[in-house]
């Protein structure tokens, strides 16, 4: 059975409304995906920054600790040197 002009126009109108709804859904889905992607990227950047800061802090603490140990050893050696000089040539400080 052939369709009348009115039936074809109604079907075209319905199809256009469906395409419009589908386009709107696709746009919303795309925007949501973009927001999620941006959120993930920002979270990854924050994690990387936190790891870098932690590493830098550990490095700084390690450097300070190393410097403190070196200073302690130097003071001990200086103390031994002074004790050796004061005590005379025959006596030596504890090593």
N, CA, C and O atoms as a Tinker XYZ file with bonds, in Angstrom:
   380  protein
     1  N      0.839000   -1.178000    0.000000    73     2
     2  CA     0.000000    0.000000    0.000000    64     1     3
     3  C      0.892000    1.253000    0.000000    63     2     4     5
     4  O      1.813000    1.341000    0.812000    81     3
     5  N      0.650000    2.171000   -0.848000    73     3     6
     6  CA     1.419000    3.388000   -0.985000    64     5     7
     7  C      1.103000    4.351000    0.151000    63     6     8     9
     8  O     -0.022000    4.434000    0.644000    81     7
     9  N      2.150000    5.075000    0.542000    73     7    10
    10  CA     1.953000    6.061000    1.611000    64     9    11
    11  C      1.470000    7.372000    1.012000    63    10    12    13
    12  O      1.804000    7.739000   -0.115000    81    11
    13  N      0.690000    8.043000    1.794000    73    11    14
    14  CA     0.242000    9.363000    1.352000    64    13    15
    15  C      1.327000   10.375000    1.676000    63    14    16    17
    16  O      2.237000   10.097000    2.457000    81    15
    17  N      1.225000   11.520000    1.085000    73    15    18
    18  CA     2.199000   12.588000    1.343000    64    17    19
    19  C      2.217000   12.940000    2.834000    63    18    20    21
    20  O      3.289000   13.185000    3.386000    81    19
    21  N      1.098000   12.969000    3.475000    73    19    22
    22  CA     1.006000   13.313000    4.899000    64    21    23
    23  C      1.711000   12.269000    5.756000    63    22    24    25
    24  O      2.370000   12.606000    6.740000    81    23
    25  N      1.571000   11.003000    5.377000    73    23    26
    26  CA     2.234000    9.933000    6.127000    64    25    27
    27  C      3.756000   10.035000    5.981000    63    26    28    29
    28  O      4.492000    9.855000    6.951000    81    27
    29  N      4.219000   10.327000    4.755000    73    27    30
    30  CA     5.674000   10.479000    4.534000    64    29    31
    31  C      6.216000   11.660000    5.326000    63    30    32    33
    32  O      7.305000   11.581000    5.895000    81    31
    33  N      5.470000   12.744000    5.366000    73    31    34
    34  CA     5.902000   13.927000    6.112000    64    33    35
    35  C      5.939000   13.636000    7.620000    63    34    36    37
    36  O      6.852000   14.078000    8.318000    81    35
    37  N      4.956000   12.901000    8.108000    73    35    38
    38  CA     4.920000   12.553000    9.534000    64    37    39
    39  C      6.099000   11.654000    9.897000    63    38    40    41
    40  O      6.715000   11.821000   10.950000    81    39
    41  N      6.409000   10.694000    9.014000    73    39    42
    42  CA     7.542000    9.785000    9.254000    64    41    43
    43  C      8.858000   10.559000    9.227000    63    42    44    45
    44  O      9.748000   10.303000   10.038000    81    43
    45  N      8.981000   11.503000    8.297000    73    43    46
    46  CA    10.193000   12.316000    8.205000    64    45    47
    47  C     10.355000   13.189000    9.445000    63    46    48    49
    48  O     11.460000   13.354000    9.960000    81    47
    49  N      9.249000   13.742000    9.915000    73    47    50
    50  CA     9.273000   14.579000   11.119000    64    49    51
    51  C      9.702000   13.748000   12.332000    63    50    52    53
    52  O     10.499000   14.199000   13.156000    81    51
    53  N      9.159000   12.524000   12.429000    73    51    54
    54  CA     9.494000   11.635000   13.540000    64    53    55
    55  C     10.978000   11.245000   13.479000    63    54    56    57
    56  O     11.663000   11.213000   14.502000    81    55
    57  N     11.457000   10.954000   12.279000    73    55    58
    58  CA    12.874000   10.584000   12.107000    64    57    59
    59  C     13.789000   11.752000   12.468000    63    58    60    61
    60  O     14.845000   11.556000   13.070000    81    59
    61  N     13.386000   12.956000   12.103000    73    59    62
    62  CA    14.189000   14.140000   12.428000    64    61    63
    63  C     14.255000   14.345000   13.940000    63    62    64    65
    64  O     15.307000   14.686000   14.481000    81    63
    65  N     13.124000   14.134000   14.618000    73    63    66
    66  CA    13.108000   14.276000   16.078000    64    65    67
    67  C     14.002000   13.226000   16.727000    63    66    68    69
    68  O     14.697000   13.513000   17.702000    81    67
    69  N     13.983000   12.003000   16.182000    73    67    70
    70  CA    14.833000   10.933000   16.717000    64    69    71
    71  C     16.310000   11.277000   16.525000    63    70    72    73
    72  O     17.118000   11.123000   17.441000    81    71
    73  N     16.654000   11.748000   15.314000    73    71    74
    74  CA    18.054000   12.139000   15.055000    64    73    75
    75  C     18.500000   13.245000   15.999000    63    74    76    77
    76  O     19.631000   13.231000   16.485000    81    75
    77  N     17.618000   14.202000   16.261000    73    75    78
    78  CA    17.931000   15.318000   17.165000    64    77    79
    79  C     18.181000   14.803000   18.587000    63    78    80    81
    80  O     19.138000   15.217000   19.242000    81    79
    81  N     17.305000   13.888000   19.067000    73    79    82
    82  CA    17.490000   13.298000   20.404000    64    81    83
    83  C     18.807000   12.527000   20.494000    63    82    84    85
    84  O     19.546000   12.634000   21.473000    81    83
    85  N     19.079000   11.747000   19.442000    73    83    86
    86  CA    20.315000   10.962000   19.436000    64    85    87
    87  C     21.554000   11.856000   19.419000    63    86    88    89
    88  O     22.544000   11.560000   20.088000    81    87
    89  N     21.500000   12.934000   18.666000    73    87    90
    90  CA    22.623000   13.874000   18.612000    64    89    91
    91  C     22.846000   14.523000   19.979000    63    90    92    93
    92  O     23.982000   14.704000   20.417000    81    91
    93  N     21.731000   14.871000   20.648000    73    91    94
    94  CA    21.840000   15.483000   21.978000    64    93    95
    95  C     22.468000   14.506000   22.970000    63    94    96    97
    96  O     23.329000   14.888000   23.762000    81    95
    97  N     22.031000   13.231000   22.926000    73    95    98
    98  CA    22.600000   12.212000   23.813000    64    97    99
    99  C     24.090000   12.022000   23.543000    63    98   100   101
   100  O     24.896000   11.922000   24.469000    81    99
   101  N     24.442000   11.974000   22.252000    73    99   102
   102  CA    25.851000   11.787000   21.887000    64   101   103
   103  C     26.702000   12.954000   22.388000    63   102   104   105
   104  O     27.814000   12.752000   22.876000    81   103
   105  N     26.176000   14.172000   22.266000    73   103   106
   106  CA    26.918000   15.356000   22.729000    64   105   107
   107  C     27.120000   15.305000   24.241000    63   106   108   109
   108  O     28.218000   15.565000   24.733000    81   107
   109  N     26.053000   14.967000   24.981000    73   107   110
   110  CA    26.151000   14.881000   26.437000    64   109   111
   111  C     27.136000   13.790000   26.852000    63   110   112   113
   112  O     27.926000   13.967000   27.780000    81   111
   113  N     27.073000   12.664000   26.150000    73   111   114
   114  CA    27.987000   11.559000   26.467000    64   113   115
   115  C     29.437000   11.965000   26.203000    63   114   116   117
   116  O     30.334000   11.653000   26.986000    81   115
   117  N     29.651000   12.663000   25.093000    73   115   118
   118  CA    30.988000   13.128000   24.740000    64   117   119
   119  C     31.516000   14.128000   25.765000    63   118   120   121
   120  O     32.684000   14.077000   26.150000    81   119
   121  N     30.647000   15.037000   26.204000    73   119   122
   122  CA    31.062000   16.028000   27.199000    64   121   123
   123  C     31.402000   15.352000   28.517000    63   122   124   125
   124  O     32.380000   15.713000   29.171000    81   123
   125  N     30.593000   14.366000   28.909000    73   123   126
   126  CA    30.857000   13.646000   30.159000    64   125   127
   127  C     32.178000   12.898000   30.069000    63   126   128   129
   128  O     32.961000   12.878000   31.019000    81   127
   129  N     32.417000   12.278000   28.905000    73   127   130
   130  CA    33.679000   11.559000   28.713000    64   129   131
   131  C     34.862000   12.525000   28.769000    63   130   132   133
   132  O     35.913000   12.199000   29.321000    81   131
   133  N     34.684000   13.704000   28.200000    73   131   134
   134  CA    35.746000   14.708000   28.239000    64   133   135
   135  C     36.045000   15.161000   29.658000    63   134   136   137
   136  O     37.202000   15.346000   30.036000    81   135
   137  N     34.971000   15.340000   30.448000    73   135   138
   138  CA    35.161000   15.742000   31.849000    64   137   139
   139  C     35.877000   14.639000   32.625000    63   138   140   141
   140  O     36.756000   14.919000   33.441000    81   139
   141  N     35.497000   13.379000   32.369000    73   139   142
   142  CA    36.158000   12.263000   33.052000    64   141   143
   143  C     37.625000   12.186000   32.652000    63   142   144   145
   144  O     38.500000   11.955000   33.487000    81   143
   145  N     37.880000   12.384000   31.359000    73   143   146
   146  CA    39.262000   12.340000   30.873000    64   145   147
   147  C     40.092000   13.445000   31.517000    63   146   148   149
   148  O     41.228000   13.214000   31.930000    81   147
   149  N     39.525000   14.637000   31.602000    73   147   150
   150  CA    40.243000   15.757000   32.224000    64   149   151
   151  C     40.488000   15.476000   33.700000    63   150   152   153
   152  O     41.562000   15.761000   34.230000    81   151
   153  N     39.481000   14.917000   34.351000    73   151   154
   154  CA    39.624000   14.584000   35.767000    64   153   155
   155  C     40.724000   13.552000   35.973000    63   154   156   157
   156  O     41.543000   13.678000   36.883000    81   155
   157  N     40.737000   12.535000   35.125000    73   155   158
   158  CA    41.764000   11.492000   35.220000    64   157   159
   159  C     43.147000   12.081000   34.978000    63   158   160   161
   160  O     44.096000   11.774000   35.699000    81   159
   161  N     43.257000   12.934000   33.951000    73   159   162
   162  CA    44.550000   13.553000   33.640000    64   161   163
   163  C     45.042000   14.391000   34.811000    63   162   164   165
   164  O     46.213000   14.331000   35.185000    81   163
   165  N     44.124000   15.179000   35.389000    73   163   166
   166  CA    44.512000   16.020000   36.523000    64   165   167
   167  C     44.904000   15.170000   37.728000    63   166   168   169
   168  O     45.848000   15.500000   38.445000    81   167
   169  N     44.177000   14.073000   37.950000    73   167   170
   170  CA    44.512000   13.188000   39.064000    64   169   171
   171  C     45.887000   12.566000   38.851000    63   170   172   173
   172  O     46.678000   12.458000   39.787000    81   171
   173  N     46.166000   12.160000   37.625000    73   171   174
   174  CA    47.478000   11.575000   37.325000    64   173   175
   175  C     48.593000   12.593000   37.499000    63   174   176   177
   176  O     49.669000   12.262000   37.998000    81   175
   177  N     48.339000   13.831000   37.090000    73   175   178
   178  CA    49.337000   14.883000   37.272000    64   177   179
   179  C     49.573000   15.152000   38.760000    63   178   180   181
   180  O     50.709000   15.356000   39.188000    81   179
   181  N     48.495000   15.149000   39.537000    73   179   182
   182  CA    48.628000   15.382000   40.980000    64   181   183
   183  C     49.408000   14.251000   41.630000    63   182   184   185
   184  O     50.249000   14.489000   42.497000    81   183
   185  N     49.133000   13.020000   41.214000    73   183   186
   186  CA    49.858000   11.866000   41.754000    64   185   187
   187  C     51.342000   11.963000   41.416000    63   186   188   189
   188  O     52.203000   11.724000   42.263000    81   187
   189  N     51.623000   12.316000   40.175000    73   187   190
   190  CA    53.017000   12.455000   39.754000    64   189   191
   191  C     53.718000   13.558000   40.546000    63   190   192   193
   192  O     54.872000   13.402000   40.946000    81   191
   193  N     53.020000   14.668000   40.768000    73   191   194
   194  CA    53.607000   15.767000   41.547000    64   193   195
   195  C     53.862000   15.340000   42.985000    63   194   196   197
   196  O     54.885000   15.694000   43.572000    81   195
   197  N     52.936000   14.585000   43.547000    73   195   198
   198  CA    53.107000   14.112000   44.923000    64   197   199
   199  C     54.298000   13.168000   45.022000    63   198   200   201
   200  O     55.081000   13.245000   45.969000    81   199
   201  N     54.433000   12.278000   44.045000    73   199   202
   202  CA    55.576000   11.358000   44.043000    64   201   203
   203  C     56.887000   12.126000   43.912000    63   202   204   205
   204  O     57.874000   11.815000   44.579000    81   203
   205  N     56.881000   13.138000   43.040000    73   203   206
   206  CA    58.084000   13.945000   42.849000    64   205   207
   207  C     58.450000   14.690000   44.130000    63   206   208   209
   208  O     59.621000   14.767000   44.501000    81   207
   209  N     57.435000   15.238000   44.800000    73   207   210
   210  CA    57.681000   15.952000   46.057000    64   209   211
   211  C     58.208000   14.997000   47.125000    63   210   212   213
   212  O     59.118000   15.335000   47.882000    81   211
   213  N     57.627000   13.811000   47.175000    73   211   214
   214  CA    58.065000   12.816000   48.154000    64   213   215
   215  C     59.519000   12.425000   47.891000    63   214   216   217
   216  O     60.321000   12.310000   48.817000    81   215
   217  N     59.841000   12.223000   46.617000    73   215   218
   218  CA    61.204000   11.869000   46.240000    64   217   219
   219  C     62.176000   12.989000   46.605000    63   218   220   221
   220  O     63.262000   12.743000   47.130000    81   219
   221  N     61.763000   14.217000   46.317000    73   219   222
   222  CA    62.615000   15.368000   46.631000    64   221   223
   223  C     62.814000   15.493000   48.140000    63   222   224   225
   224  O     63.908000   15.803000   48.613000    81   223
   225  N     61.738000   15.247000   48.885000    73   223   226
   226  CA    61.839000   15.325000   50.348000    64   225   227
   227  C     62.781000   14.246000   50.874000    63   226   228   229
   228  O     63.612000   14.501000   51.745000    81   227
   229  N     62.638000   13.038000   50.331000    73   227   230
   230  CA    63.531000   11.954000   50.756000    64   229   231
   231  C     64.974000   12.294000   50.423000    63   230   232   233
   232  O     65.881000   12.064000   51.223000    81   231
   233  N     65.175000   12.846000   49.229000    73   231   234
   234  CA    66.513000   13.220000   48.801000    64   233   235
   235  C     67.081000   14.293000   49.721000    63   234   236   237
   236  O     68.243000   14.236000   50.122000    81   235
   237  N     66.237000   15.276000   50.049000    73   235   238
   238  CA    66.686000   16.355000   50.931000    64   237   239
   239  C     67.004000   15.811000   52.316000    63   238   240   241
   240  O     68.018000   16.173000   52.913000    81   239
   241  N     66.136000   14.942000   52.827000    73   239   242
   242  CA    66.376000   14.353000   54.146000    64   241   243
   243  C     67.640000   13.522000   54.117000    63   242   244   245
   244  O     68.450000   13.560000   55.043000    81   243
   245  N     67.797000   12.764000   53.031000    73   243   246
   246  CA    69.005000   11.949000   52.879000    64   245   247
   247  C     70.245000   12.803000   52.847000    63   246   248   249
   248  O     71.256000   12.456000   53.459000    81   247
   249  N     70.184000   13.930000   52.135000    73   247   250
   250  CA    71.333000   14.830000   52.047000    64   249   251
   251  C     71.640000   15.443000   53.401000    63   250   252   253
   252  O     72.802000   15.533000   53.797000    81   251
   253  N     70.605000   15.866000   54.110000    73   251   254
   254  CA    70.802000   16.458000   55.433000    64   253   255
   255  C     71.380000   15.421000   56.388000    63   254   256   257
   256  O     72.304000   15.704000   57.150000    81   255
   257  N     70.817000   14.207000   56.332000    73   255   258
   258  CA    71.310000   13.130000   57.202000    64   257   259
   259  C     72.760000   12.823000   56.878000    63   258   260   261
   260  O     73.588000   12.680000   57.777000    81   259
   261  N     73.065000   12.721000   55.598000    73   259   262
   262  CA    74.435000   12.442000   55.168000    64   261   263
   263  C     75.376000   13.552000   55.618000    63   262   264   265
   264  O     76.481000   13.288000   56.093000    81   263
   265  N     74.931000   14.789000   55.466000    73   263   266
   266  CA    75.759000   15.925000   55.887000    64   265   267
   267  C     75.970000   15.892000   57.393000    63   266   268   269
   268  O     77.066000   16.172000   57.880000    81   267
   269  N     74.910000   15.547000   58.131000    73   267   270
   270  CA    75.035000   15.479000   59.590000    64   269   271
   271  C     76.005000   14.376000   59.999000    63   270   272   273
   272  O     76.829000   14.567000   60.893000    81   271
   273  N     75.905000   13.231000   59.346000    73   271   274
   274  CA    76.830000   12.138000   59.657000    64   273   275
   275  C     78.263000   12.524000   59.324000    63   274   276   277
   276  O     79.187000   12.228000   60.083000    81   275
   277  N     78.444000   13.183000   58.190000    73   275   278
   278  CA    79.780000   13.625000   57.798000    64   277   279
   279  C     80.333000   14.629000   58.811000    63   278   280   281
   280  O     81.504000   14.568000   59.187000    81   279
   281  N     79.479000   15.545000   59.242000    73   279   282
   282  CA    79.911000   16.537000   60.228000    64   281   283
   283  C     80.262000   15.862000   61.544000    63   282   284   285
   284  O     81.230000   16.245000   62.201000    81   283
   285  N     79.481000   14.859000   61.932000    73   283   286
   286  CA    79.759000   14.125000   63.170000    64   285   287
   287  C     81.090000   13.409000   63.071000    63   286   288   289
   288  O     81.905000   13.458000   63.992000    81   287
   289  N     81.307000   12.741000   61.941000    73   287   290
   290  CA    82.592000   12.032000   61.754000    64   289   291
   291  C     83.763000   13.011000   61.774000    63   290   292   293
   292  O     84.809000   12.734000   62.362000    81   291
   293  N     83.575000   14.161000   61.122000    73   291   294
   294  CA    84.639000   15.167000   61.096000    64   293   295
   295  C     84.937000   15.663000   62.508000    63   294   296   297
   296  O     86.099000   15.845000   62.870000    81   295
   297  N     83.885000   15.882000   63.310000    73   295   298
   298  CA    84.080000   16.345000   64.686000    64   297   299
   299  C     84.806000   15.279000   65.510000    63   298   300   301
   300  O     85.677000   15.595000   66.320000    81   299
   301  N     84.442000   14.034000   65.294000    73   299   302
   302  CA    85.111000   12.951000   66.022000    64   301   303
   303  C     86.592000   12.896000   65.650000    63   302   304   305
   304  O     87.461000   12.768000   66.513000    81   303
   305  N     86.856000   12.996000   64.355000    73   303   306
   306  CA    88.248000   12.962000   63.905000    64   305   307
   307  C     89.023000   14.166000   64.445000    63   306   308   309
   308  O     90.183000   14.044000   64.838000    81   307
   309  N     88.369000   15.325000   64.457000    73   307   310
   310  CA    89.031000   16.519000   64.989000    64   309   311
   311  C     89.314000   16.337000   66.480000    63   310   312   313
   312  O     90.380000   16.703000   66.973000    81   311
   313  N     88.336000   15.763000   67.188000    73   311   314
   314  CA    88.535000   15.505000   68.620000    64   313   315
   315  C     89.684000   14.554000   68.856000    63   314   316   317
   316  O     90.481000   14.759000   69.772000    81   315
   317  N     89.781000   13.530000   68.055000    73   315   318
   318  CA    90.882000   12.571000   68.187000    64   317   319
   319  C     92.214000   13.241000   67.891000    63   318   320   321
   320  O     93.223000   12.987000   68.548000    81   319
   321  N     92.186000   14.106000   66.879000    73   319   322
   322  CA    93.407000   14.812000   66.505000    64   321   323
   323  C     93.882000   15.702000   67.648000    63   322   324   325
   324  O     95.063000   15.710000   67.995000    81   323
   325  N     92.953000   16.444000   68.222000    73   323   326
   326  CA    93.301000   17.324000   69.340000    64   325   327
   327  C     93.793000   16.491000   70.525000    63   326   328   329
   328  O     94.779000   16.846000   71.171000    81   327
   329  N     93.107000   15.391000   70.805000    73   327   330
   330  CA    93.515000   14.536000   71.921000    64   329   331
   331  C     94.905000   13.966000   71.691000    63   330   332   333
   332  O     95.702000   13.843000   72.621000    81   331
   333  N     95.181000   13.625000   70.453000    73   331   334
   334  CA    96.506000   13.080000   70.132000    64   333   335
   335  C     97.591000   14.135000   70.329000    63   334   336   337
   336  O     98.665000   13.851000   70.860000    81   335
   337  N     97.292000   15.354000   69.892000    73   335   338
   338  CA    98.288000   16.410000   70.027000    64   337   339
   339  C     98.517000   16.781000   71.483000    63   338   340   341
   340  O     99.656000   16.976000   71.906000    81   339
   341  N     97.440000   16.878000   72.246000    73   339   342
   342  CA    97.557000   17.275000   73.653000    64   341   343
   343  C     98.190000   16.156000   74.462000    63   342   344   345
   344  O     99.016000   16.403000   75.341000    81   343
   345  N     97.802000   14.935000   74.162000    73   343   346
   346  CA    98.269000   13.786000   74.927000    64   345   347
   347  C     99.724000   13.451000   74.695000    63   346   348   349
   348  O    100.321000   12.733000   75.497000    81   347
   349  N    100.302000   13.938000   73.644000    73   347   350
   350  CA   101.692000   13.641000   73.350000    64   349   351
   351  C    101.787000   12.690000   72.174000    63   350   352   353
   352  O    100.793000   12.154000   71.683000    81   351
   353  N    103.025000   12.504000   71.744000    73   351   354
   354  CA   103.256000   11.701000   70.556000    64   353   355
   355  C    103.031000   10.227000   70.815000    63   354   356   357
   356  O    102.618000    9.500000   69.911000    81   355
   357  N    103.296000    9.762000   72.047000    73   355   358
   358  CA   103.201000    8.344000   72.349000    64   357   359
   359  C    101.782000    7.860000   72.571000    63   358   360   361
   360  O    101.522000    6.668000   72.405000    81   359
   361  N    100.859000    8.724000   72.935000    73   359   362
   362  CA    99.483000    8.313000   73.242000    64   361   363
   363  C     98.574000    8.608000   72.053000    63   362   364   365
   364  O     98.703000    9.629000   71.378000    81   363
   365  N     97.666000    7.692000   71.827000    73   363   366
   366  CA    96.723000    7.899000   70.724000    64   365   367
   367  C     95.294000    7.847000   71.264000    63   366   368   369
   368  O     95.019000    7.168000   72.253000    81   367
   369  N     94.408000    8.557000   70.617000    73   367   370
   370  CA    92.994000    8.517000   70.992000    64   369   371
   371  C     92.359000    7.207000   70.560000    63   370   372   373
   372  O     92.878000    6.514000   69.684000    81   371
   373  N     91.251000    6.876000   71.169000    73   371   374
   374  CA    90.539000    5.657000   70.823000    64   373   375
   375  C     90.013000    5.762000   69.398000    63   374   376   377
   376  O     89.526000    6.813000   68.983000    81   375
   377  N     90.116000    4.655000   68.645000    73   375   378
   378  CA    89.618000    4.702000   67.266000    64   377   379
   379  C     88.430000    3.860000   67.070000    63   378   380
   380  O     87.895000    3.795000   65.964000    81   379
